Amino acid sequence: MELIDYDSQIPNNVALASDERLKRALEQWHPGYLNWWNQMGPNGFADSEVYLRTATGVDPKGWAQFQYVKMPEYRWGIFLAPGDPERRIGFGEHIGEPVWQEVPGEYRAMLRRLLVVQGDTEPASVEQQRHLGATAPSLYDLRNLFQVNVEEGRHLWAMVYLLQRYFGRDGREEAEALLHRRSGDEDRPRMLGAFNEDTPDWLSFFMFTFFTDRDGKYQLEALAQSGFDPLARTTRFMLTEEAHHMFVGESGIGRVIDATLATMKAAGIEDPYDVDRIRTLGVIDLPTLQRYLNFHFSVSLDLFGAEGSSNAANAFASGLKGRFNEHKITDDHRLVGATYPVLRLQGGAIVARDEPALTVLNARLRDDYANDCANGVKRWNKAIEKSGIQFQLTLPHLGFHRRVGEFQSQPIDPAGNVVTDRTFDQVTVSHLPNATDRAFINSLMQPVYEPGNYARWIAAPKVAIDNKPGDFEFVRLHA
């Protein structure tokens, strides 16, 4: 296992000290990164001490430590999961060959594009969440927000390392461009649509970390199968950190549900559609929660791209990007003659059609993702069912409210019915957050900064981070 160099300006386990050219390039990029962080990172908390987890190694038994850190002083590092000298390519045309330690010349452009797209998502989410600290429902949640932020920043470092180490001048130019694009900016937007959406409130943040960060999990899992070994090892370690981000989303929404159910029961309200009374009590009604879920799930589905994709097929065939859990799939891993059922619009109806599996890899990855999301929804519904309140959260149909792929701009309702354009306009109003919803949610966004206290609309966590007590001072706010 590579030793961790934690004494360098850039902590790493990639022997940076022995590569003076790369070390110099990364150190030259560092001030620009800090400038970006100070401009676009969490607003107003640069002097606060945050109880953060910092990666210090790659051993699964103890890869991080918790301590108070001022975020601009966080030790963003470069960490690759342990390598396997016997590892071989597990799919595509090169299956069975030793994995590559250098970029295969014929796949150089394709691999660079994969790194740039993945790298572009990492700073984007930090930018989207820049203002949330001002309305945190507790110090516990504030700390979790900042943990997500600094680790997304480290994931940017992970991609920049690969670009600068393996792509020379082209990689350095791409690394610079990652610092210049901005989420939601009309002139220089981030590359993928979901990363240009607003994250204006904490309900949106929890939805983002459950749905959109889960998309990240599936993209990283597919890259972790790569025949380009440095990419596989990099993404494997990123997944270690990404798990916490999805935990923040799932537990956050679960705590919102818990607060709503407890408040409804205390007030003797059994009807989940008695929205006015429920909102008067300062908690989030379940129908509004469903509308937010509809929006964030559908926007996140678009991140998988069109169902059929020659780029995805080429990346698989060339051994650069596999499927989710590729190593656990029992087929030939070449997809010769294989088919996969894909939903298509046909004759005004949605039908499943078998198509060549190699060309619809995006659809398969998206389906795996949707199944994972459904399991999370089931866990939330168990709490609702246990309360006796008659309501169930559901994922909308894959065709609802889509901007990319087969169902782009098609009038499909959440149940999967193809409706008229006029009906769809009404459906959109009924099933997506409206201006009244957003105004109500915004009215709840008042900061709670006293240790151990939580906003009324969200319950305290059952177990806090690092097993600390609920009244632990997770963030020491600057004066």
KADA-V500227 format. One record per residue. N is the residue number from 1. RES is the residue in three letters. SS is DSSP state (h for helix, s for strand, l for the rest). OMEGA is omega in degrees with one decimal (* if undefined). D_LAST is the distance of its C-alpha to the last C-alpha in Angstrom with 1 decimal. Layout:
# KADA-V500227
[[N;RES;SS;OMEGA;D_LAST] [N;RES;SS;OMEGA;D_LAST]]
This chain:
# KADA-V500227
[[1;MET;l;-179.5;43.6] [2;GLU;l;179.7;41.7] [3;LEU;l;178.4;39.4] [4;ILE;l;173.7;35.7] [5;ASP;s;-177.0;34.7] [6;TYR;l;179.6;31.0] [7;ASP;l;-179.4;31.1] [8;SER;l;175.2;31.6] [9;GLN;l;178.4;29.0] [10;ILE;l;179.4;30.0] [11;PRO;l;-176.2;30.6] [12;ASN;s;169.6;34.0] [13;ASN;l;-179.2;37.2] [14;VAL;l;177.8;39.3] [15;ALA;l;-177.1;40.4] [16;LEU;h;-177.0;38.5] [17;ALA;h;-178.0;39.2] [18;SER;h;179.8;42.9] [19;ASP;l;-172.2;42.6] [20;GLU;h;-178.3;41.5] [21;ARG;h;179.6;42.1] [22;LEU;h;179.8;39.9] [23;LYS;h;-179.8;37.2] [24;ARG;h;-179.9;37.2] [25;ALA;h;179.9;37.1] [26;LEU;h;178.7;34.1] [27;GLU;h;175.7;32.2] [28;GLN;h;178.7;33.1] [29;TRP;h;-173.6;31.8] [30;HIS;h;-179.5;28.5] [31;PRO;h;177.4;26.8] [32;GLY;h;177.3;27.8] [33;TYR;h;-179.7;26.4] [34;LEU;h;177.2;22.9] [35;ASN;h;175.7;23.3] [36;TRP;h;-178.2;24.2] [37;TRP;h;-178.6;21.3] [38;ASN;h;178.3;18.8] [39;GLN;h;-168.1;20.8] [40;MET;h;177.5;21.7] [41;GLY;l;-177.5;19.5] [42;PRO;l;-172.8;16.6] [43;ASN;l;170.9;15.0] [44;GLY;l;-176.1;11.2] [45;PHE;l;-176.3;10.3] [46;ALA;l;-177.0;11.5] [47;ASP;l;179.7;8.7] [48;SER;l;176.4;8.5] [49;GLU;s;-173.1;11.2] [50;VAL;s;-179.6;14.0] [51;TYR;s;-170.2;17.1] [52;LEU;s;171.2;19.6] [53;ARG;s;179.2;23.3] [54;THR;s;178.3;24.6] [55;ALA;s;179.8;28.3] [56;THR;l;-179.0;29.9] [57;GLY;l;-178.1;33.6] [58;VAL;l;177.4;36.1] [59;ASP;l;-177.8;37.6] [60;PRO;l;-177.8;37.5] [61;LYS;l;-178.7;37.2] [62;GLY;l;-173.0;33.9] [63;TRP;l;-175.1;32.5] [64;ALA;s;174.8;28.8] [65;GLN;s;177.4;26.2] [66;PHE;s;175.9;22.9] [67;GLN;s;176.1;19.9] [68;TYR;s;-178.9;16.1] [69;VAL;s;166.7;15.9] [70;LYS;s;-169.4;13.7] [71;MET;h;178.6;15.9] [72;PRO;h;179.9;17.1] [73;GLU;h;178.8;18.3] [74;TYR;l;-177.8;20.2] [75;ARG;l;175.8;23.8] [76;TRP;l;-175.6;25.8] [77;GLY;l;180.0;29.4] [78;ILE;s;-175.5;33.0] [79;PHE;l;173.9;34.7] [80;LEU;l;175.0;38.2] [81;ALA;l;-178.7;39.7] [82;PRO;l;179.2;42.6] [83;GLY;l;177.5;45.8] [84;ASP;l;-176.5;49.3] [85;PRO;l;-179.2;52.1] [86;GLU;l;-174.1;54.5] [87;ARG;l;179.4;52.6] [88;ARG;s;-179.3;54.7] [89;ILE;l;-170.2;54.2] [90;GLY;l;-176.7;54.4] [91;PHE;l;174.6;55.5] [92;GLY;l;-174.0;57.1] [93;GLU;l;-177.9;59.9] [94;HIS;l;-176.1;58.8] [95;ILE;l;179.1;58.5] [96;GLY;l;178.0;59.4] [97;GLU;l;176.1;58.7] [98;PRO;s;178.7;56.2] [99;VAL;l;-177.5;52.7] [100;TRP;s;173.0;51.8] [101;GLN;l;174.0;49.6] [102;GLU;l;-176.1;49.9] [103;VAL;l;175.0;49.9] [104;PRO;l;-173.9;53.4] [105;GLY;h;-176.0;54.5] [106;GLU;h;-178.0;56.0] [107;TYR;h;-173.3;52.7] [108;ARG;h;-177.0;50.4] [109;ALA;h;-178.7;49.5] [110;MET;h;-179.1;49.2] [111;LEU;h;178.6;46.8] [112;ARG;h;178.9;44.6] [113;ARG;h;178.4;44.4] [114;LEU;h;-178.9;43.3] [115;LEU;h;-177.5;40.5] [116;VAL;h;179.9;39.3] [117;VAL;h;178.6;39.2] [118;GLN;h;-178.5;37.4] [119;GLY;h;-176.9;34.9] [120;ASP;h;-179.3;34.3] [121;THR;h;-171.1;33.0] [122;GLU;h;177.3;30.2] [123;PRO;h;-177.6;27.9] [124;ALA;h;-176.6;29.0] [125;SER;h;175.7;27.4] [126;VAL;h;179.7;24.0] [127;GLU;h;-179.6;24.5] [128;GLN;h;-174.4;25.6] [129;GLN;l;-171.1;22.5] [130;ARG;l;-171.6;19.9] [131;HIS;l;-173.3;18.5] [132;LEU;h;-178.7;18.8] [133;GLY;h;-177.2;15.2] [134;ALA;h;-177.1;14.5] [135;THR;h;-175.5;17.1] [136;ALA;l;179.6;17.1] [137;PRO;l;176.7;19.1] [138;SER;l;174.6;17.4] [139;LEU;h;177.4;15.2] [140;TYR;h;-179.4;18.6] [141;ASP;h;177.8;19.6] [142;LEU;h;178.0;16.4] [143;ARG;h;179.7;17.1] [144;ASN;h;176.4;20.8] [145;LEU;h;-177.0;20.1] [146;PHE;h;176.6;18.3] [147;GLN;h;176.8;21.2] [148;VAL;h;-176.8;23.7] [149;ASN;h;-175.9;22.1] [150;VAL;h;-179.3;22.1] [151;GLU;h;172.7;25.6] [152;GLU;h;175.0;27.0] [153;GLY;h;178.2;25.8] [154;ARG;h;177.8;27.7] [155;HIS;h;172.9;30.7] [156;LEU;h;176.6;30.7] [157;TRP;h;-177.9;31.0] [158;ALA;h;-179.4;33.9] [159;MET;h;179.5;35.8] [160;VAL;h;175.9;35.2] [161;TYR;h;-178.5;36.5] [162;LEU;h;-179.7;39.7] [163;LEU;h;-175.7;40.1] [164;GLN;h;-178.6;39.7] [165;ARG;h;-169.1;41.7] [166;TYR;h;-174.6;44.7] [167;PHE;l;171.9;44.9] [168;GLY;h;-176.8;44.8] [169;ARG;h;178.3;44.2] [170;ASP;h;-179.4;44.3] [171;GLY;h;179.6;41.5] [172;ARG;h;178.2;39.3] [173;GLU;h;178.1;39.8] [174;GLU;h;179.5;39.0] [175;ALA;h;177.3;35.8] [176;GLU;h;-178.1;34.7] [177;ALA;h;179.1;35.6] [178;LEU;h;-179.9;33.4] [179;LEU;h;-174.0;30.4] [180;HIS;h;175.1;31.8] [181;ARG;l;-177.4;32.7] [182;ARG;l;177.9;30.1] [183;SER;l;175.3;30.1] [184;GLY;l;-179.1;31.7] [185;ASP;l;-176.3;32.5] [186;GLU;l;-175.9;36.0] [187;ASP;l;-177.5;36.9] [188;ARG;l;-176.5;35.5] [189;PRO;l;170.6;34.9] [190;ARG;l;-166.2;34.5] [191;MET;l;-176.4;37.9] [192;LEU;l;-171.3;38.0] [193;GLY;h;-175.9;37.8] [194;ALA;h;-178.0;35.5] [195;PHE;h;170.7;32.8] [196;ASN;h;176.1;32.9] [197;GLU;l;175.6;32.3] [198;ASP;l;166.9;29.1] [199;THR;l;-167.6;26.8] [200;PRO;l;-174.9;25.3] [201;ASP;l;-174.4;24.4] [202;TRP;h;174.9;24.0] [203;LEU;h;176.4;27.7] [204;SER;h;179.3;28.6] [205;PHE;h;179.5;26.3] [206;PHE;h;176.5;28.0] [207;MET;h;179.7;31.3] [208;PHE;h;-175.7;30.5] [209;THR;h;174.7;29.7] [210;PHE;h;-172.4;32.8] [211;PHE;h;-173.0;35.3] [212;THR;h;175.8;34.3] [213;ASP;h;176.5;32.9] [214;ARG;h;171.3;36.1] [215;ASP;h;178.2;38.0] [216;GLY;h;178.2;36.2] [217;LYS;h;-176.0;37.5] [218;TYR;h;175.8;41.1] [219;GLN;h;-179.5;40.9] [220;LEU;h;177.9;39.6] [221;GLU;h;179.0;42.2] [222;ALA;h;178.2;44.9] [223;LEU;h;179.6;43.7] [224;ALA;l;176.6;43.5] [225;GLN;l;-168.8;47.3] [226;SER;l;173.0;47.7] [227;GLY;l;172.5;50.5] [228;PHE;s;-166.4;48.2] [229;ASP;h;178.3;46.9] [230;PRO;h;176.8;43.7] [231;LEU;h;179.6;42.6] [232;ALA;h;-177.9;43.6] [233;ARG;h;178.9;41.7] [234;THR;h;-176.3;38.6] [235;THR;h;177.4;38.5] [236;ARG;h;178.9;39.4] [237;PHE;h;176.6;36.2] [238;MET;h;-179.8;34.1] [239;LEU;h;177.4;35.6] [240;THR;h;-179.9;34.2] [241;GLU;h;-174.9;30.6] [242;GLU;h;-178.2;31.7] [243;ALA;h;-179.5;32.8] [244;HIS;h;-177.7;29.2] [245;HIS;h;178.4;28.6] [246;MET;h;174.7;31.6] [247;PHE;h;178.6;30.6] [248;VAL;h;-179.9;27.3] [249;GLY;h;-176.5;29.5] [250;GLU;h;-179.5;32.3] [251;SER;h;179.1;30.3] [252;GLY;h;178.3;27.9] [253;ILE;h;177.2;31.0] [254;GLY;h;179.8;32.6] [255;ARG;h;174.1;29.7] [256;VAL;h;179.1;29.9] [257;ILE;h;-179.5;33.6] [258;ASP;h;-179.5;33.2] [259;ALA;h;180.0;31.0] [260;THR;h;-177.7;33.5] [261;LEU;h;-178.5;36.5] [262;ALA;h;-179.3;35.1] [263;THR;h;177.7;34.3] [264;MET;h;-178.8;37.7] [265;LYS;h;-179.4;39.5] [266;ALA;h;-179.0;37.8] [267;ALA;l;179.9;38.8] [268;GLY;l;179.7;42.3] [269;ILE;l;179.1;42.0] [270;GLU;l;-176.4;44.3] [271;ASP;l;-178.7;44.7] [272;PRO;l;-179.8;42.1] [273;TYR;l;173.8;43.2] [274;ASP;l;-166.3;42.3] [275;VAL;h;-176.4;39.4] [276;ASP;h;179.8;38.7] [277;ARG;h;-177.9;38.5] [278;ILE;h;-179.3;36.3] [279;ARG;h;178.3;33.8] [280;THR;h;-178.7;33.7] [281;LEU;l;174.3;32.4] [282;GLY;l;175.5;29.3] [283;VAL;l;-173.1;30.5] [284;ILE;l;179.7;32.0] [285;ASP;l;-175.2;35.8] [286;LEU;h;176.5;37.7] [287;PRO;h;176.3;39.7] [288;THR;h;176.8;36.5] [289;LEU;h;179.4;35.4] [290;GLN;h;-179.5;38.9] [291;ARG;h;175.7;38.5] [292;TYR;h;178.4;35.3] [293;LEU;h;179.7;37.1] [294;ASN;h;-177.2;40.1] [295;PHE;h;-172.6;38.0] [296;HIS;h;177.0;36.0] [297;PHE;h;-176.5;39.1] [298;SER;h;178.2;41.3] [299;VAL;h;-179.7;38.9] [300;SER;h;177.2;38.4] [301;LEU;h;-179.0;42.2] [302;ASP;h;-178.5;42.6] [303;LEU;h;-179.9;40.8] [304;PHE;h;177.8;43.9] [305;GLY;l;180.0;46.0] [306;ALA;l;-179.0;49.6] [307;GLU;l;177.4;51.7] [308;GLY;l;-175.4;54.2] [309;SER;l;175.8;52.9] [310;SER;h;178.1;54.8] [311;ASN;h;179.2;51.6] [312;ALA;h;179.2;50.8] [313;ALA;h;-179.7;54.5] [314;ASN;h;179.4;54.6] [315;ALA;h;177.9;51.4] [316;PHE;h;-177.2;52.9] [317;ALA;h;-178.0;56.4] [318;SER;l;176.6;55.0] [319;GLY;l;-176.6;53.0] [320;LEU;l;-177.5;49.6] [321;LYS;l;-177.0;48.1] [322;GLY;l;176.8;49.5] [323;ARG;l;176.0;49.2] [324;PHE;l;-178.6;46.8] [325;ASN;l;-179.3;48.0] [326;GLU;h;-175.2;50.8] [327;HIS;h;179.9;51.9] [328;LYS;h;-177.4;52.5] [329;ILE;l;-176.5;54.7] [330;THR;l;169.9;58.4] [331;ASP;l;-174.8;60.1] [332;ASP;l;179.4;61.3] [333;HIS;l;171.9;57.9] [334;ARG;l;179.9;59.8] [335;LEU;l;176.9;60.3] [336;VAL;l;178.3;63.9] [337;GLY;l;-177.7;65.5] [338;ALA;l;176.1;62.6] [339;THR;s;178.3;61.5] [340;TYR;s;-178.8;58.4] [341;PRO;s;-178.2;58.4] [342;VAL;s;177.3;56.3] [343;LEU;s;179.1;55.8] [344;ARG;s;171.4;57.4] [345;LEU;s;-177.5;58.4] [346;GLN;s;178.7;62.1] [347;GLY;l;178.5;64.4] [348;GLY;l;178.5;61.6] [349;ALA;s;177.6;60.5] [350;ILE;s;-178.5;58.1] [351;VAL;s;174.5;60.1] [352;ALA;s;-176.4;59.5] [353;ARG;s;177.0;61.4] [354;ASP;s;-179.9;62.0] [355;GLU;s;179.1;61.2] [356;PRO;s;-173.5;61.2] [357;ALA;h;-177.1;58.2] [358;LEU;h;-175.3;57.4] [359;THR;h;-177.2;56.7] [360;VAL;h;179.9;54.5] [361;LEU;h;178.5;52.0] [362;ASN;h;179.7;49.1] [363;ALA;h;-180.0;50.6] [364;ARG;h;179.4;50.9] [365;LEU;h;178.2;47.3] [366;ARG;h;179.2;46.1] [367;ASP;h;176.4;48.3] [368;ASP;h;178.5;46.9] [369;TYR;h;-178.2;43.4] [370;ALA;h;178.2;44.5] [371;ASN;h;177.9;46.0] [372;ASP;h;177.5;42.8] [373;CYS;h;-178.3;40.9] [374;ALA;h;178.7;43.6] [375;ASN;h;176.8;43.0] [376;GLY;h;178.8;39.4] [377;VAL;h;177.8;40.5] [378;LYS;h;-179.0;43.0] [379;ARG;h;176.1;40.3] [380;TRP;h;-176.9;38.4] [381;ASN;h;177.9;41.8] [382;LYS;h;178.8;42.6] [383;ALA;h;179.6;39.7] [384;ILE;h;-179.6;41.0] [385;GLU;h;-179.0;44.5] [386;LYS;h;-178.7;43.6] [387;SER;h;-176.6;42.2] [388;GLY;l;177.1;45.5] [389;ILE;l;-176.0;44.0] [390;GLN;l;179.5;46.5] [391;PHE;l;176.2;44.5] [392;GLN;l;172.7;44.3] [393;LEU;l;180.0;42.0] [394;THR;l;170.8;44.1] [395;LEU;l;174.6;43.7] [396;PRO;l;177.6;45.4] [397;HIS;l;-178.6;48.4] [398;LEU;l;-178.0;47.9] [399;GLY;l;-175.3;49.5] [400;PHE;l;170.8;47.1] [401;HIS;l;-177.8;44.9] [402;ARG;s;178.5;45.5] [403;ARG;l;-176.3;45.1] [404;VAL;l;170.6;46.6] [405;GLY;l;-174.0;49.8] [406;GLU;l;-173.1;52.8] [407;PHE;l;-179.3;51.2] [408;GLN;s;175.3;49.4] [409;SER;l;178.7;49.5] [410;GLN;l;-178.0;52.1] [411;PRO;l;-177.8;52.3] [412;ILE;s;-178.2;51.7] [413;ASP;l;-176.3;50.3] [414;PRO;l;178.6;48.0] [415;ALA;l;179.0;51.2] [416;GLY;l;176.7;52.7] [417;ASN;l;173.6;55.3] [418;VAL;s;-173.3;56.2] [419;VAL;l;176.9;56.2] [420;THR;l;179.3;57.0] [421;ASP;h;-178.9;54.5] [422;ARG;h;178.3;54.5] [423;THR;h;-177.9;53.8] [424;PHE;h;176.7;51.1] [425;ASP;h;178.2;49.2] [426;GLN;h;179.3;49.2] [427;VAL;h;-178.5;48.2] [428;THR;h;179.1;45.2] [429;VAL;h;-175.1;44.0] [430;SER;h;-169.3;44.6] [431;HIS;h;173.5;43.1] [432;LEU;l;179.8;40.1] [433;PRO;l;178.1;36.8] [434;ASN;l;-175.7;37.6] [435;ALA;h;178.6;35.5] [436;THR;h;177.0;35.5] [437;ASP;h;-175.2;34.2] [438;ARG;h;177.9;31.4] [439;ALA;h;178.6;30.4] [440;PHE;h;179.7;30.5] [441;ILE;h;179.7;28.4] [442;ASN;h;-179.7;25.9] [443;SER;h;179.7;25.8] [444;LEU;h;-171.7;24.6] [445;MET;l;176.2;21.6] [446;GLN;l;-175.0;18.9] [447;PRO;l;173.1;15.7] [448;VAL;l;-172.1;15.7] [449;TYR;l;179.1;12.6] [450;GLU;l;-179.3;13.9] [451;PRO;l;177.3;15.5] [452;GLY;l;178.2;19.2] [453;ASN;l;-178.3;19.3] [454;TYR;l;175.3;20.9] [455;ALA;l;-174.1;21.8] [456;ARG;l;-173.0;25.3] [457;TRP;l;-179.9;26.9] [458;ILE;l;-178.7;26.3] [459;ALA;l;174.0;27.3] [460;ALA;l;177.8;25.5] [461;PRO;l;177.5;26.8] [462;LYS;l;176.9;29.8] [463;VAL;l;-177.6;28.6] [464;ALA;l;-178.8;25.1] [465;ILE;h;176.6;24.5] [466;ASP;h;178.4;25.8] [467;ASN;h;177.6;27.1] [468;LYS;l;177.6;23.8] [469;PRO;l;-175.2;23.8] [470;GLY;l;-178.9;22.6] [471;ASP;l;177.2;19.7] [472;PHE;l;-179.9;18.4] [473;GLU;l;-173.9;14.7] [474;PHE;l;175.0;15.6] [475;VAL;s;173.7;12.1] [476;ARG;s;-175.3;9.2] [477;LEU;l;176.9;6.4] [478;HIS;l;-176.8;3.8] [479;ALA;l;*;0.0]]
